[in-house]
Amino acid sequence: MHDIVFLFDVDNTLLDNDLIQSELHDHLGWHYGPAVRDRYWAIFEDLRTELGYADYLGALERYRLEDLHNPLILRIANWLVDYPFADRLYPGALEAVAHVRQWGPTVILSDGDAVFQPRKVMRSGLWQAFDDRVLIYIHKEEELDDVERYFPAKRYVLIDDKLRILHAVKKLWGERVTTVFPRQGHYAFDPAILAEFPAADRTVERIGELPKLGRDAF
């Protein structure tokens, strides 16, 4: 039983996922044309609605079934899995993780598929930075019992760019959790989301500001 455990989201919390998506968008348009690009993203959004999480390779597989005799499509998978994710860590992200580790274990708590999301975590260097403490679910806010089973603690700190997730976890864990909201990524500035959900316990303008907070802040 730890006194405190720090739970970090990945996309748009430690890793600039908006930039990754933008570069994928440009890559598809430049190398395969706007029709392929637009159709891929349409399938991607349909699949996200269906599954509840982003599935980049699953969307590519569905697109492949529509364009089975186009060998160029296979190159998109190589671009995705070999992407230099380590170059897309936010400035100060690893320093933020190291800062709070002095008070308790740090754990990745992410949503995603079982292939591409682990690949992203590994190639970004986050898997090593978190010493193999990585949890990836479909809906992480519904798996808090599992989080407690693997990393039991008197108190948790959740750092996440989505107010919806922070609010859902706060409702379940109450005063046992301190929620931290880094204002990064498109969700963090969506007016509808900001109006719908209450503020987190702590807000920082970027993940690199986390080392400014002392233990009492959590």
Number of C-alpha atoms within 10 A of each C-alpha: 10 13 12 22 24 24 25 23 22 23 23 25 23 29 26 19 20 16 13 17 12 10 12 17 16 15 15 19 15 11 12 14 12 14 10 16 18 14 13 21 17 14 19 22 17 14 18 17 11 10 14 15 17 21 21 23 18 17 20 19 18 15 19 16 10 11 13 12 9 10 9 10 18 13 9 16 14 10 12 17 16 11 17 14 21 15 13 17 21 18 16 16 20 17 15 18 24 16 16 21 16 10 15 14 20 23 24 24 22 23 20 22 20 12 13 17 20 18 17 22 23 17 17 20 15 25 18 13 17 19 12 12 17 19 20 19 15 16 15 18 20 14 15 14 11 12 17 14 9 11 19 16 18 12 17 23 19 24 27 28 28 26 23 18 20 24 19 14 21 19 11 13 14 11 11 15 22 21 25 26 23 25 20 24 19 12 17 18 13 10 9 9 14 15 9 10 15 12 15 20 16 14 17 15 12 20 28 18 16 21 16 10 14 11 10 5 10 18
